[in-house]
């Protein structure tokens, strides 16, 4: 009986260690998956990665467009000093 409990305890401990390791690996993978931030002082910038990460360091709102070359509908507006991740944006217009 003691041997069975010891084996059961060892198996459970190994399973918990595996689960803890899987959770740690998933959490560690998240920061590396964020692409580089794209920003400009003024003008239109096309997305080079997906999702499109827009950092607005200007004093005016930046407009994120659904199509390349700042065309199509505006899908979001990034306030001055803010950063936004846009899954649907393909370009951004920065105004200084």
ChimeraX attribute file (.defattr): number of C-alpha atoms within 10 A of each C-alpha:
attribute: neighborCount
match mode: 1-to-1
recipient: residues
	/A:1	6
	/A:2	7
	/A:3	8
	/A:4	9
	/A:5	10
	/A:6	11
	/A:7	12
	/A:8	12
	/A:9	12
	/A:10	12
	/A:11	12
	/A:12	12
	/A:13	12
	/A:14	12
	/A:15	12
	/A:16	12
	/A:17	12
	/A:18	12
	/A:19	12
	/A:20	12
	/A:21	12
	/A:22	12
	/A:23	12
	/A:24	11
	/A:25	11
	/A:26	11
	/A:27	11
	/A:28	11
	/A:29	11
	/A:30	9
	/A:31	9
	/A:32	9
	/A:33	9
	/A:34	14
	/A:35	14
	/A:36	14
	/A:37	17
	/A:38	18
	/A:39	21
	/A:40	18
	/A:41	14
	/A:42	16
	/A:43	14
	/A:44	21
	/A:45	20
	/A:46	18
	/A:47	22
	/A:48	14
	/A:49	13
	/A:50	15
	/A:51	19
	/A:52	24
	/A:53	22
	/A:54	27
	/A:55	21
	/A:56	28
	/A:57	21
	/A:58	18
	/A:59	13
	/A:60	15
	/A:61	18
	/A:62	27
	/A:63	22
	/A:64	31
	/A:65	24
	/A:66	19
	/A:67	18
	/A:68	16
	/A:69	16
	/A:70	20
	/A:71	15
	/A:72	13
	/A:73	12
	/A:74	17
	/A:75	17
	/A:76	17
	/A:77	17
	/A:78	22
	/A:79	17
	/A:80	15
	/A:81	12
	/A:82	14
	/A:83	16
	/A:84	17
	/A:85	17
	/A:86	20
	/A:87	12
	/A:88	16
	/A:89	25
	/A:90	24
	/A:91	27
	/A:92	35
	/A:93	24
	/A:94	25
	/A:95	17
	/A:96	12
